[in-house]
Amino acid sequence: MVTDPRPRNITKRAEYDRSEKLGSLALPSENRLHELALGIESAMASDIKRKVQACCNEFLGEAARCFNVPRPPVRVLDARPLRVYESGLSELFGDYQLNNGFIRVWMRTAVQKRVTAFGTFLNTLCHEFCHHLDILRLGLPCTFHTRGFYGRTAVLYHHSRGTPLHPLIWRRIPHDRWQIDWAQMRRLRIRTD
């Protein structure tokens, strides 16, 4: 995970900085999102796309209710799009359409067409929902990928997954960007678990 570069435009920079500072979400006390996430996991094991779609709709409906925003429409698609570049490949796991608040998530890997790992799929769904929250609840129309955005996504994901939240460890990379330091996070997890 890599952040977007900090914008040069003053207005967008202020929005970016605000997103950067908001690293958490006020979560509901009940475990309903966790129960619905388990439903998504079960539907994915069945390998039936319409079941996964229905469970994602339920999950997003409850998430929208918890945060008092309209439920975003969601569409579950088959194999992820694969883009080939001279320097390598990239896969699209999900997206959020700013113009209509529509979420798309892909449930199969791009190359082998296997069902995506549940954790990856749920993280993508939470990530796209956080874009929705940025716009409708936090008033952040550009919904940048900042360290704060990834922090909010992690909070929602771990709450929904029922797993402990570990702090994200970042390292600066060129062009005024940040990247998660997975090696440091693994070392920290080993020491704390």
C-alpha positions as CSV (number, residue, x, y, z in Angstrom):
1,M,0.0,0.0,0.0
2,V,1.4,3.3,-1.1
3,T,-0.1,6.8,-0.4
4,D,-0.9,9.3,-3.1
5,P,1.6,12.2,-3.3
6,R,0.7,15.3,-1.4
7,P,-1.0,17.7,-3.9
8,R,0.5,21.0,-4.9
9,N,-2.9,22.7,-5.2
10,I,-3.6,24.5,-1.9
11,T,-7.3,23.4,-1.6
12,K,-6.5,19.8,-2.4
13,R,-3.5,19.9,-0.1
14,A,-5.7,21.0,2.8
15,E,-8.1,18.1,2.1
16,Y,-5.2,15.7,1.9
17,D,-3.8,16.9,5.2
18,R,-7.2,16.6,6.9
19,S,-7.4,13.0,5.6
20,E,-3.9,12.3,6.8
21,K,-4.8,13.4,10.4
22,L,-8.0,11.2,10.6
23,G,-6.5,7.8,11.3
24,S,-9.5,6.1,13.0
25,L,-13.2,5.6,12.9
26,A,-15.8,5.5,15.7
27,L,-17.0,1.9,15.4
28,P,-20.3,0.4,16.6
29,S,-20.1,-1.6,19.8
30,E,-22.1,-4.5,18.5
31,N,-20.6,-7.3,16.4
32,R,-23.1,-7.2,13.5
33,L,-20.4,-6.3,10.9
34,H,-18.3,-9.2,12.0
35,E,-21.3,-11.6,11.7
36,L,-22.0,-10.3,8.2
37,A,-18.4,-10.6,7.2
38,L,-18.5,-14.3,8.2
39,G,-21.5,-14.5,5.8
40,I,-19.3,-13.1,3.0
41,E,-16.6,-15.7,3.9
42,S,-19.1,-18.5,3.7
43,A,-20.6,-17.3,0.4
44,M,-17.1,-17.1,-1.1
45,A,-16.4,-20.7,0.0
46,S,-19.6,-21.6,-2.0
47,D,-18.1,-20.0,-5.1
48,I,-21.5,-18.6,-6.1
49,K,-21.2,-15.0,-7.2
50,R,-24.8,-14.0,-6.5
51,K,-24.5,-15.2,-2.9
52,V,-21.3,-13.2,-2.5
53,Q,-23.1,-10.2,-4.0
54,A,-26.1,-10.6,-1.6
55,C,-23.8,-10.8,1.4
56,C,-21.8,-7.8,0.3
57,N,-25.1,-5.8,0.0
58,E,-26.0,-6.9,3.5
59,F,-22.6,-5.9,4.9
60,L,-22.6,-2.5,3.2
61,G,-26.2,-1.9,4.3
62,E,-25.2,-2.4,7.9
63,A,-22.0,-0.4,7.6
64,A,-24.0,2.4,6.0
65,R,-26.5,2.3,8.9
66,C,-23.7,2.4,11.5
67,F,-22.2,5.5,9.9
68,N,-25.5,7.1,8.9
69,V,-24.8,7.3,5.2
70,P,-26.7,5.9,2.2
71,R,-25.8,2.3,1.3
72,P,-23.5,2.3,-1.7
73,P,-24.5,0.1,-4.6
74,V,-22.1,-2.8,-5.0
75,R,-21.3,-5.2,-7.8
76,V,-19.3,-8.3,-7.4
77,L,-17.4,-9.2,-10.6
78,D,-15.5,-12.3,-11.6
79,A,-11.7,-12.2,-12.5
80,R,-9.8,-9.0,-11.7
81,P,-8.6,-6.9,-14.6
82,L,-5.0,-7.4,-15.4
83,R,-2.9,-4.6,-16.8
84,V,0.5,-5.4,-18.4
85,Y,3.2,-2.7,-18.4
86,E,6.9,-2.8,-19.5
87,S,7.8,-2.8,-15.8
88,G,5.4,-5.5,-14.7
89,L,1.7,-6.3,-14.0
90,S,-1.0,-4.8,-11.9
91,E,-4.4,-6.1,-10.9
92,L,-7.5,-4.1,-9.9
93,F,-9.0,-5.5,-6.7
94,G,-11.9,-3.0,-6.5
95,D,-12.9,0.5,-7.2
96,Y,-15.2,3.3,-6.1
97,Q,-16.8,5.5,-8.7
98,L,-16.8,9.1,-7.4
99,N,-19.6,10.3,-9.7
100,N,-22.3,7.8,-8.5
101,G,-20.9,6.2,-5.3
102,F,-20.8,2.7,-6.9
103,I,-18.5,0.1,-5.6
104,R,-17.1,-2.8,-7.7
105,V,-15.1,-5.7,-6.2
106,W,-13.6,-8.7,-8.0
107,M,-13.8,-12.1,-6.4
108,R,-11.4,-14.0,-8.6
109,T,-7.6,-13.7,-9.2
110,A,-6.6,-12.3,-12.5
111,V,-4.4,-15.1,-13.8
112,Q,-5.5,-18.3,-12.3
113,K,-9.2,-17.2,-11.9
114,R,-9.3,-18.7,-8.3
115,V,-11.6,-17.3,-5.6
116,T,-9.7,-14.4,-3.9
117,A,-8.6,-15.0,-0.3
118,F,-11.4,-13.8,2.0
119,G,-9.1,-11.3,3.9
120,T,-8.1,-9.7,0.7
121,F,-11.6,-9.4,-0.5
122,L,-13.0,-8.1,2.8
123,N,-10.1,-5.5,2.9
124,T,-11.0,-4.4,-0.6
125,L,-14.6,-4.0,0.3
126,C,-13.8,-2.0,3.5
127,H,-11.3,0.1,1.5
128,E,-13.9,1.1,-1.1
129,F,-16.5,1.7,1.6
130,C,-14.0,4.1,3.3
131,H,-13.9,6.1,0.0
132,H,-17.7,6.4,0.4
133,L,-17.4,7.5,4.0
134,D,-14.7,10.1,3.1
135,I,-17.1,11.8,0.7
136,L,-20.4,11.5,2.4
137,R,-19.5,11.6,6.1
138,L,-16.1,13.3,6.3
139,G,-16.7,15.8,3.5
140,L,-13.4,14.8,1.7
141,P,-14.5,14.9,-2.0
142,C,-11.1,13.8,-3.4
143,T,-10.8,10.9,-1.0
144,F,-7.0,10.6,-1.2
145,H,-5.1,7.5,-0.3
146,T,-3.3,8.9,2.8
147,R,-1.8,7.2,5.8
148,G,-5.0,8.3,7.6
149,F,-7.2,6.7,4.9
150,Y,-5.4,3.4,5.2
151,G,-5.6,3.7,9.0
152,R,-9.4,4.1,8.8
153,T,-9.7,1.2,6.4
154,A,-7.6,-1.0,8.8
155,V,-9.8,-0.1,11.7
156,L,-13.0,-1.0,9.8
157,Y,-11.4,-4.2,8.4
158,H,-10.1,-5.5,11.7
159,H,-13.4,-4.7,13.5
160,S,-15.3,-6.5,10.7
161,R,-12.9,-9.4,10.6
162,G,-12.8,-9.8,14.4
163,T,-9.0,-9.6,14.5
164,P,-6.7,-7.4,16.6
165,L,-5.7,-4.1,15.1
166,H,-1.9,-3.6,14.8
167,P,-0.4,-0.2,14.1
168,L,0.6,0.5,10.5
169,I,4.3,1.1,10.1
170,W,5.2,3.5,7.3
171,R,8.4,4.4,5.5
172,R,8.9,7.4,3.3
173,I,9.5,6.7,-0.4
174,P,10.4,9.1,-3.2
175,H,8.0,11.8,-4.6
176,D,6.5,12.7,-1.2
177,R,4.8,9.4,-0.7
178,W,4.7,6.7,2.0
179,Q,4.6,2.9,1.8
180,I,3.7,0.3,4.5
181,D,6.8,-1.4,5.7
182,W,5.5,-5.0,5.8
183,A,8.8,-6.5,7.1
184,Q,8.7,-4.2,10.1
185,M,5.1,-5.0,10.7
186,R,5.7,-8.7,10.6
187,R,8.6,-8.3,13.1
188,L,6.5,-6.3,15.4
189,R,3.6,-8.8,15.2
190,I,6.0,-11.7,16.0
191,R,7.2,-9.8,19.1
192,T,3.7,-9.0,20.3
193,D,1.8,-12.2,19.5
